[in-house]
Amino acid sequence: MSALAALVPIGVFATFLVFVWHRLAVAPRWGRRWVPWLVAVVLAALFAAVLEQFDVWGEQWSPATMRPVAWTGAAFLATCLYLFLGLVPVALVSGAVWVLRWRHDHGAAGRRRLNRVMSPLVAALAVGVTGYGAWEAAHPSVTEYTVTSPELPAAFDGTRVALVTDMHAGAVRSAAFTRGVVDLVEAQRPDLVVVAGDLEDGYAARYGPELAPLRDLRAPLGVFATTGNHEMYRDTANWVRAFEDLGIPVLKNRSVRLERGGAEITLAGVHDREGKGEFAPDPDAALAGVDPAGFTLYAAHQPRQARDVAGRGVDLQLSGHTHGGQLWPLHYLVPLQQPVVDGLHDVGDVPVLTSRGVGGWGPAIRVLAPPELPVVTLRRG
């Protein structure tokens, strides 16, 4: 994103913070001249923290030094969602009082009482929900699935596949978070690990070390990755190289044969649909030479990429991207872009397992969309 294009979201967010400042510091008419100044200073500091998670400033310091600032700014973004959901209705009710009490003071006393009670209450609830979301985000759980197929060779019956997506390590999430994910995966003793995109945020030179624990991932059938949309936004080539330097092959529009007991299945993977040029998705290349009658796993970051392989014999697509909405009530918006929110569902004739992700973009906050590590048991039948 260019500096000029970045000014648009920054301007919109700054305007929203002016609205928040007015609702919290001015509309209640606290009768203390220092209150508006104090609220303005706090909001300005939080605004600066929000910018740091996007590396707008502070790159002269190490990620570890700046992480508390970036974490606070990202968490404040989540708080702003709930401030918006609460303060806008309060402002509308206050405006209705102004209109309906058509007297010389337009119901000034009633509006003042409303704003003095509701504005702090909304702020407290927004902070409380964010706090709960921080706890929820810090406790990923394992979700077990079973997929049965007559095409699965008997030698692969009972194979366990761990699906890791949407870690988003970087300014907010550190190598310690990645280590926790690796430990959770290893505890499940999977036969195969598929890492389906959005491992990071930022530049590889700065945040590559946050992924270092992935080097310890082990599975009898291997550990493989594919790219997500965030790998496509910045530093794509360097991130792909970084994954492979960790010993994780990236399925760049290609397939691999997995062997067990003299039998074979196929794992194919494509780049995310946001990729361009050499990183554009090419499902035809990914499935070239793959027998549609055999058993095929297909790694594609976005669930809607299943539409590109309809009728191609894909037995299970492994995806992420949606985060399950991450912050209630955003899950209601996910169907505007994706065919599924999370879980195991058919997209056309392709069964798609969509993970909510083990991490999350931006704030390390999740509200009613808990992080997960899906583990799929493949069964012949």
Rosetta blueprint (number, residue, H / E / L):
1 M L
2 S L
3 A H
4 L H
5 A H
6 A H
7 L H
8 V H
9 P H
10 I H
11 G H
12 V H
13 F H
14 A H
15 T H
16 F H
17 L H
18 V H
19 F H
20 V H
21 W H
22 H H
23 R H
24 L H
25 A H
26 V H
27 A L
28 P L
29 R L
30 W L
31 G L
32 R L
33 R L
34 W H
35 V H
36 P H
37 W H
38 L H
39 V H
40 A H
41 V H
42 V H
43 L H
44 A H
45 A H
46 L H
47 F H
48 A H
49 A H
50 V H
51 L H
52 E H
53 Q L
54 F L
55 D L
56 V L
57 W L
58 G L
59 E L
60 Q L
61 W L
62 S L
63 P H
64 A H
65 T H
66 M H
67 R H
68 P H
69 V H
70 A H
71 W H
72 T H
73 G H
74 A H
75 A H
76 F H
77 L H
78 A H
79 T H
80 C H
81 L H
82 Y H
83 L H
84 F H
85 L H
86 G H
87 L H
88 V H
89 P H
90 V H
91 A H
92 L H
93 V H
94 S H
95 G H
96 A H
97 V H
98 W H
99 V H
100 L H
101 R L
102 W L
103 R L
104 H L
105 D L
106 H L
107 G L
108 A H
109 A H
110 G H
111 R H
112 R H
113 R H
114 L H
115 N H
116 R H
117 V H
118 M H
119 S H
120 P H
121 L H
122 V H
123 A H
124 A H
125 L H
126 A H
127 V H
128 G H
129 V H
130 T H
131 G H
132 Y H
133 G H
134 A H
135 W H
136 E H
137 A H
138 A L
139 H L
140 P L
141 S E
142 V E
143 T E
144 E E
145 Y E
146 T E
147 V E
148 T E
149 S E
150 P L
151 E L
152 L L
153 P L
154 A H
155 A H
156 F H
157 D L
158 G L
159 T L
160 R E
161 V E
162 A E
163 L E
164 V E
165 T L
166 D L
167 M L
168 H L
169 A E
170 G L
171 A L
172 V L
173 R L
174 S L
175 A H
176 A H
177 F H
178 T H
179 R H
180 G H
181 V H
182 V H
183 D H
184 L H
185 V H
186 E H
187 A H
188 Q L
189 R L
190 P L
191 D L
192 L E
193 V E
194 V E
195 V E
196 A E
197 G L
198 D L
199 L L
200 E E
201 D L
202 G L
203 Y L
204 A H
205 A H
206 R H
207 Y H
208 G H
209 P H
210 E H
211 L H
212 A H
213 P H
214 L H
215 R H
216 D H
217 L L
218 R L
219 A L
220 P L
221 L L
222 G L
223 V E
224 F E
225 A E
226 T E
227 T L
228 G L
229 N H
230 H H
231 E H
232 M H
233 Y H
234 R L
235 D L
236 T H
237 A H
238 N H
239 W H
240 V H
241 R H
242 A H
243 F H
244 E H
245 D H
246 L L
247 G L
248 I L
249 P L
250 V E
251 L L
252 K L
253 N L
254 R E
255 S E
256 V E
257 R E
258 L E
259 E E
260 R E
261 G L
262 G L
263 A E
264 E E
265 I E
266 T E
267 L E
268 A E
269 G E
270 V L
271 H L
272 D L
273 R L
274 E L
275 G L
276 K L
277 G H
278 E H
279 F H
280 A L
281 P L
282 D L
283 P H
284 D H
285 A H
286 A H
287 L L
288 A L
289 G L
290 V L
291 D L
292 P L
293 A L
294 G L
295 F L
296 T E
297 L E
298 Y E
299 A E
300 A L
301 H L
302 Q L
303 P H
304 R H
305 Q H
306 A H
307 R H
308 D H
309 V H
310 A L
311 G L
312 R L
313 G L
314 V L
315 D L
316 L E
317 Q E
318 L E
319 S E
320 G L
321 H L
322 T L
323 H H
324 G H
325 G H
326 Q L
327 L E
328 W L
329 P L
330 L H
331 H H
332 Y H
333 L L
334 V H
335 P H
336 L H
337 Q L
338 Q L
339 P L
340 V L
341 V L
342 D L
343 G E
344 L E
345 H E
346 D E
347 V E
348 G L
349 D L
350 V E
351 P E
352 V E
353 L E
354 T E
355 S L
356 R L
357 G L
358 V L
359 G L
360 G L
361 W L
362 G L
363 P L
364 A L
365 I L
366 R L
367 V E
368 L L
369 A L
370 P L
371 P L
372 E E
373 L E
374 P E
375 V E
376 V E
377 T E
378 L E
379 R E
380 R E
381 G L
